[in-house]
């Protein structure tokens, strides 16, 4: 089970799975994208090949292949078809929204599979504290899904390399395009305190003196 955001992350996963299948580097198992929004978003991606990068053009488009379509892949929109996935007895992969496992069809798949040691729940990005995804990533052995407690017996894995956010160095490089005399105030409103506070201090060391990391309920006059 791969909880994944419907726009961007799901398409990226499909791209890499397609590439790995073509290279015979992963087992030949069916892959299901179970998210109506992801299905629609993928259609938009597919309609605009002019936006593909050079690697996509070389690996897929130049060979007449659709990067978001391959033999073992099925897009699931219908609710009844989504429910049928719960009864599959053979190895398979389900990619379903949402990425932080706080809503969407992935909750049904987690509820039906989290107690089986044969299953793997694979996270492919950052999860905010107190979300179901983060609790699983942090190793909690019992979690609530739809208000009911479930013991976690499935393996939980995390691939942080899929994170879409710029890292500390990228942010520091980016902000220097606007020197301190022009950028009069910076608010850090995303990220956990253990990352945001050192970033605040780093920005101040580069001359950006008015950098704030607001707390809950804190207000500012701009």
Order of alpha helices (4+ residues) and beta strands (2+ residues): beta-alpha-beta-alpha-alpha-beta-alpha-beta-alpha-beta-alpha-beta-beta-beta-alpha-beta-alpha-beta
